[in-house]
Amino acid sequence: MIIDDEIAAANVMQLMIERHVPEITDVRIAIKTTEAHSLISRFKPDIVFQDIVMPEKNGFEFLSEVEQINFEIIF
C-alpha cells in the first residue's frame, strides 16, 4: 500500500514496485488518511510506503491512529 497525498509520486512508486518487485502483486494507493484507514482495514497490507509530510496529518500522526500495525512501514 502507498499512502501519499501527491498522486504523481504515488503513481511513480507503484510503477517502480510493479517493475522491480514482482513478489508484490496488489498495490493500493491512498491519497488521504481517511482513505488509508479504510484500505488498511479492508486489505490488510504487508507493507505500507508512507509519506511523512501530508496536509491533513503527517505520517507519524496517521500511524498513531492505526489500531494494529501488522505491516512493515517504509517512509
C-alpha positions in Angstrom: 0.0 0.0 0.0 1.2 3.5 -0.8 0.0 6.5 1.3 0.9 9.8 -0.3 -1.0 13.0 -0.9 0.8 13.6 -4.2 -0.9 11.3 -6.8 2.0 11.6 -9.3 4.5 10.5 -6.6 2.2 7.6 -5.7 1.9 6.5 -9.3 5.7 6.6 -9.8 6.1 4.5 -6.7 3.5 2.0 -7.9 5.2 1.7 -11.3 8.6 1.1 -9.6 7.2 -1.6 -7.4 5.4 -3.3 -10.3 8.6 -3.2 -12.4 11.2 -4.2 -9.8 9.4 -6.2 -7.1 7.3 -8.9 -8.8 6.6 -10.5 -5.4 4.2 -7.6 -4.7 1.2 -8.4 -6.7 -1.5 -6.0 -5.4 -0.7 -2.3 -4.9 -3.3 0.0 -3.4 -2.9 3.8 -3.2 -4.5 6.2 -0.7 -4.3 9.9 -1.2 -6.0 10.9 2.0 -5.5 9.5 5.5 -9.2 8.7 5.8 -9.0 6.6 2.7 -5.8 4.9 4.1 -7.5 3.8 7.3 -10.3 2.2 5.3 -7.9 0.4 2.9 -5.7 -0.9 5.8 -8.8 -2.3 7.5 -10.1 -4.0 4.3 -6.9 -5.2 2.6 -4.5 -5.8 5.5 -1.3 -4.9 3.7 2.1 -6.5 4.4 4.0 -3.3 3.5 3.0 0.4 3.7 5.0 3.0 1.9 4.2 6.1 4.0 4.7 9.7 3.1 5.7 11.8 6.1 4.7 15.3 5.1 1.0 15.4 4.2 -1.6 18.2 4.5 -4.2 16.5 6.8 -1.9 14.7 9.2 1.8 13.8 9.0 2.7 10.2 8.6 3.5 9.7 12.3 0.2 11.2 13.4 -1.6 8.9 10.9 0.2 5.8 12.2 -0.5 6.7 15.8 -4.2 6.3 14.9 -3.9 2.8 13.4 -5.2 0.3 15.9 -2.9 -2.6 15.0 0.2 -2.2 12.9 0.6 -5.6 11.4 2.7 -4.4 8.4 6.1 -3.2 7.6 6.5 0.6 7.2 8.8 2.3 4.7 9.0 6.1 4.9 
